[in-house]
Amino acid sequence: MSYLITSNIASSDADESIIEGLNKPYSYFNNLQNTHVIPKNSEIAVQSVLINKDGRISINRGNNVFYFYYGTKLSSTLSSDEVTSHPIRMSIYADDQVDNSRQVNVEDFASMLNQSVRRSLLHPNLQPSSINSSSSVVSVRRNSSGLDFEGYKICITSNGSSDNASHINQTWIPTIQNQNAIVIPNASSVSNTTANPLLHCIGTQFPLSLTNGSVEFDLEDLGADITIPNNWSVGLSRCIRTKDVNGNNAPSLESPLYFDQNAGAGGGGGDTFYDYQVTCGLDNASNKIKIFQSRFDIFSDQLTMEEFDYRQSRTTGAGSYVDLNASNITKVRFTGTGERMKIEVFDKGTGAYTVLVNGTNASSVLNLKPINQCMWHLFPKMAVPNGKKITLLEMNGVPIDNYVYGGETAGLDDPKFRQTNQDWWALMTNLSRQHIYCKNVDERVMSRSGFIQAFSQTGLNLTGAIDFSYVFILAESELYKPTRFASTQKILGFSNRPILDTPTQQTGNEVCYISDEAPPFTSAGSVFVRLKNLTFNSQNFAKGSPSKIIYHIPRFDNSGNQVGNLFFEPSERMYLKLNNPNELYLNDIDVELVYSDEKLCTSLVGKTVVCLHIRGSAEPL
């Protein structure tokens, strides 16, 4: 007779919870220093099993919806109509998941949750990039022994204040339908070598960083054309497209569907629509720098371009426009800081910048409209006169990982998999929800034409991130709307907190939420012991093939438990013949714990011990 003790961990340390390589709790390999001889005509059985089982998380449409909100925290005295942000709906599923429901172990669920959280982080400064490699991280929480499951830790990181201008847009596309066939060479400058009086284009490579990120346009190559009214424009715009994901004409994407200068059913407006625009305009027969912005007109129920009179808000020379007839204006710089948009012009004669507006004024009429959620992704846009050139001198773009301008990829039937979940405006456009959600944001009071009430625009906090709150809505809320079908309170371990708006931990630009209690899970189902390198025979009819399974571990252990630290010892052992007419020489043993389909039981953690008993068989071979 022989008694064989196998384990994935040689020591007795209970805190070795995650073991990799050949020592996983569900798949391990043991070696012997000396060869063990098994007598001929022997048989083998499992004597006992010790495992630590996490169980399974059952995720489906009934418990997988949450909302993420990044903005000013709402309260009983501050409603959603008084802020610039909107809840973002997300379902918990893996990026490649096709089925609607799954049962997974806690580690796999943490990975699914992290993928889902990242899909909801539609602000460029939160998304994975070379300036924010962390973005979001979801990890499993365990007790001090490293074994008992206690819930999840969800962390989100924003990149800090932008301090370089190395990510300058190099790619451009036309923004009006009759120019959509024009191919604009990749470069930081655009020359109009076409026959068109104006070449209208938008940069597609990087959205602007909104943690004090700037984009600067060089106008010096315009020469005398700079003094021709309405003959050039530079500015920032949300995503504008003339083609859809399949390359077909898409006129409705030239500008927002509710922009008043759209050309009827045929689309249009790509030449005139900007969120923020600087151009040349007339004032008393003199050529001046003029600022325009798109604001919502409640009477026409549309966005409309209107002039922003910056003369009242200038830090110097208040009461006058910047004169293009007599000045040496050569540069225009836009800087996004949270909700604030700052515009400056550079006079090469004085060698100084003049701030036209900065978004920090106490009076709303002295600020441009705040950057709202529709404008989280802003891109450089310009109109270049024939034979002239405009150049980007610097830009603090966000190099989002695998970025797709327009937010949609071709070749997949399911819209869920076509979406890149990077730009909220583009996502809502692709899903035909502009009028439902985007218009709701654009028409809020602080973005309306003629708005004069007090509104303090949010800037950066002391760590250089936007001074916004990170809010998870886990159940339907009357405060945050819309949050229909939110249903993840229990599965994430926050049964008494439907709204997470105060982080458990905060360090620098990282905020973390930690489960209040261990979420419930179900037993991992039937688990079997498989010995890969021994010579017995078994058949797995559930899979329809020969097998090396030797033992079915019961659902409940000897103490009646089905998850956690479990010990099993059968009252009657079942022996299988090793089919060895001669002695067997055993130098190693390969043990796996699997489900009935013989996939590895990855819900096991910590230390696994399988003890085997070998004896001579009373039955002849």
Secondary structure, DSSP 8 states (H G I E B T S, - for coil): -EEEEEES-SS--TT-----TTEETTEEEEEEEEEEEE-SSEEEEEEEEEEEE--BEEE-TTS-EEEEEEES--BTTB-GGGSS---EEEE---TT--SS-EEE-HHHHHHHHHHHHHHH--STTTS-BTTBS-SEEEEEEE-TTS-SEEEEEEEEE--------EE----EEE-SGGGTT----SSSEEE--SSSSEEEEEE-S--B-TEEEEEEEE-GGGGGGGGSTTS-EEEEES---SB-TTS-B-GGGSS-TTBTT--GGG---TTT--SEEEEEEEETTEEEEEEEEEEEETTTTEEEEEEE-GGGT-SSSTTS--BSSS--EEEEEEEEETTEEEEEEEETTTTEEEEEE-S--SSGGGS-----GGGSS-EEEEEEETT-EEEEEEEEB--BTT--TTSB-SS-SSHHHHB----HHHHHHHTT-IIIIIHHHHTSGGGBTT--S------B-TTSSBS-EEEEE-B--SSSSS-TT-B-HHHHT-TT-SEE-S-SEEETTEEEEE-SS----B----EEEEETTS---EEETTTTEEE-EEEEE-SS-TTS-SSEEEEE--SS---EE---SS-EEEEEEEEEEE-TT--B-TTB-S--EEEEEEEE-SS--
